[in-house]
Amino acid sequence: MNHDAPIDAPFWLLPVVHVLDQWMGRGASPREAVAAQFERGAPSEDRVAVSRIAYAAIRKDRQLAFALGAAVDELDRNGRAAAIALAEGVSCGELAPDEARELFLRWSAIQLGWDDVLRVESAAKRIPDAMQRFAVLHSLPDWVAALLVDEFGDEAEVVARSLAQEPPRAIRANTLKVKDRGELATKLADVGISTTFGRYAKDALLVTDQSSLFETEAFRLGMFEQQDEGSQLIALVTAPPPRGRVFDACAGSGGKSLALAALLNNKGRVLAADVHKGRMDGLALRAARAGAFNLECAIVPEDDWPQHVAAFAVSCDRILLDVPCSGIGSWRRRPEARWMLEPRDIDSLLRTQAMLLDRAAHALKPGARIIYATCTVLRRENEAQVEAALARHPSLELVRIAEILGKAIAMPIADPTGTFVSLRPDRHQADGFFAAVLRKKR
Ligand SMILES: C[S@@+](CC[C@H](N)C(=O)[O-])C[C@H]1O[C@@H](n2cnc3c(N)ncnc32)[C@H](O)[C@@H]1O
């Protein structure tokens, strides 16, 4: 064996460097940058491996740069991308430090702390400033570290750690196309895809291998949608009455609208609205694939609902406000998000959330409900917003989640009083979701 032979670069290295380079330079979405690397039909396992390493590298950027040392910031963009990609390769056990050192010579001769990558936690624990120590250890901007400590106190550590984990691959069985998730599980097993039942949402399956889901016949026939269990639960607590009318006022790409259309069994009506045309663009196609015919879309301005939308809002049984939020609860799926959020965003989000609550409260007919939902774990965007809305609108009252879903289903996903949906990645394996149900008094 020739020990001096140059080592071959692992297959994932150049694609991961490219994804990081695109993200560092243009702020390109890692998901899109990964997709651009692979032709249709490329082995799903390769794509999954590249995503996994690139996502982890982006998430851990601050921690890995700390381990490599200050010299990493002297590199040009591509060199920095290579250094972070290789450091993640060392961190996840794909490469030995010496292999990373040798491979990095293709980009630069600058000396970096490759051996320190494996001892980064103990090195970070020696940072004298407590907040900076927390931020480096969990690879967060300083201000987010301070926010988590402020909100969670002693639990901040476990929350921050959970936000860096890999999320489960969850799908929702579309009951317009299959009887139940058991039938879907069998169909997927027939093509070699293994799943288990999700713990909380009745239609949820968790995919336990890395197979490509989107090339299956089951997907083509609309038998499932990719959707986190937390997101599925928001549709379940919306609990539309049979043949009911539901206004999904912040529908985005329409994941919850589709779940609601299925819960209504194609009866009743779902109006999906959003300010962002681009997000809603694919919804009509997805609805057609899912066999959902009770769903309509509307693009709305930010500050008001057009007349036909407002008319629907005053007549409907449920207004789902899946409001824009800091999104911290779904950071595991969007590794770049922790670097994009800015302190001033939180203030502006709080204002938009309150404005949407006020608008819905005014429109709501007696007996109808607002479902206020977020994918964040911050109290200021969740319980505090609901408390303030109840104070501003005495005509609203809380409906406990336990009352809607029954105690057995509600207990594991609700706060200790059984009032709100309160999902946390560290406790539930699902994304961090919150929901409160507010009813207009009769
Ligand atoms: C959390 S996302 C919704 C996700 C979506 N419900 C889903 O399940 O995929 C929040 C959405 O609110 C939209 N939004 C922001 N301001 C809005 C406003 N004033 N009115 C309606 N939608 C708004 C954003 O464009 C974004 O798509």
Ligand as a Chemical Component Dictionary entry (heavy atoms), coordinates in Angstrom:
data_LIG
# 
_chem_comp.id                   LIG 
_chem_comp.type                 NON-POLYMER 
_chem_comp.pdbx_formal_charge   0 
_chem_comp.three_letter_code    LIG 
# 
loop_
_chem_comp_atom.comp_id 
_chem_comp_atom.atom_id 
_chem_comp_atom.alt_atom_id 
_chem_comp_atom.type_symbol 
_chem_comp_atom.charge 
_chem_comp_atom.model_Cartn_x 
_chem_comp_atom.model_Cartn_y 
_chem_comp_atom.model_Cartn_z 
_chem_comp_atom.pdbx_ordinal 
LIG C1  C1  C 0  -45.818 30.515 8.324 1  
LIG S1  S1  S 1  -46.037 30.970 6.690 2  
LIG C2  C2  C 0  -47.418 30.005 6.198 3  
LIG C3  C3  C 0  -47.127 28.568 5.930 4  
LIG C4  C4  C 0  -48.292 27.834 5.311 5  
LIG N1  N1  N 0  -49.511 28.014 6.040 6  
LIG C5  C5  C 0  -48.022 26.354 5.132 7  
LIG O1  O1  O 0  -48.626 25.521 5.799 8  
LIG O2  O2  O -1 -47.167 26.028 4.298 9  
LIG C6  C6  C 0  -46.718 32.571 6.808 10 
LIG C7  C7  C 0  -47.240 33.132 5.518 11 
LIG O3  O3  O 0  -47.856 34.382 5.815 12 
LIG C8  C8  C 0  -47.756 35.175 4.670 13 
LIG N2  N2  N 0  -48.071 36.557 5.057 14 
LIG C9  C9  C 0  -47.281 37.511 5.560 15 
LIG N3  N3  N 0  -47.982 38.637 5.789 16 
LIG C10 C10 C 0  -49.249 38.378 5.431 17 
LIG C11 C11 C 0  -50.452 39.141 5.411 18 
LIG N4  N4  N 0  -50.467 40.408 5.825 19 
LIG N5  N5  N 0  -51.565 38.533 4.952 20 
LIG C12 C12 C 0  -51.556 37.256 4.518 21 
LIG N6  N6  N 0  -50.447 36.491 4.507 22 
LIG C13 C13 C 0  -49.313 37.055 4.963 23 
LIG C14 C14 C 0  -46.357 34.915 4.171 24 
LIG O4  O4  O 0  -46.230 35.205 2.791 25 
LIG C15 C15 C 0  -46.186 33.436 4.476 26 
LIG O5  O5  O 0  -46.431 32.646 3.346 27 
# 
loop_
_chem_comp_bond.comp_id 
_chem_comp_bond.atom_id_1 
_chem_comp_bond.atom_id_2 
_chem_comp_bond.value_order 
_chem_comp_bond.pdbx_ordinal 
LIG C1  S1  SING 1  
LIG S1  C2  SING 2  
LIG S1  C6  SING 3  
LIG C2  C3  SING 4  
LIG C3  C4  SING 5  
LIG C4  N1  SING 6  
LIG C4  C5  SING 7  
LIG C5  O1  DOUB 8  
LIG C5  O2  SING 9  
LIG C6  C7  SING 10 
LIG C7  O3  SING 11 
LIG C7  C15 SING 12 
LIG O3  C8  SING 13 
LIG C8  N2  SING 14 
LIG C8  C14 SING 15 
LIG N2  C9  SING 16 
LIG N2  C13 SING 17 
LIG C9  N3  DOUB 18 
LIG N3  C10 SING 19 
LIG C10 C11 SING 20 
LIG C10 C13 DOUB 21 
LIG C11 N4  SING 22 
LIG C11 N5  DOUB 23 
LIG N5  C12 SING 24 
LIG C12 N6  DOUB 25 
LIG N6  C13 SING 26 
LIG C14 O4  SING 27 
LIG C14 C15 SING 28 
LIG C15 O5  SING 29 
# 
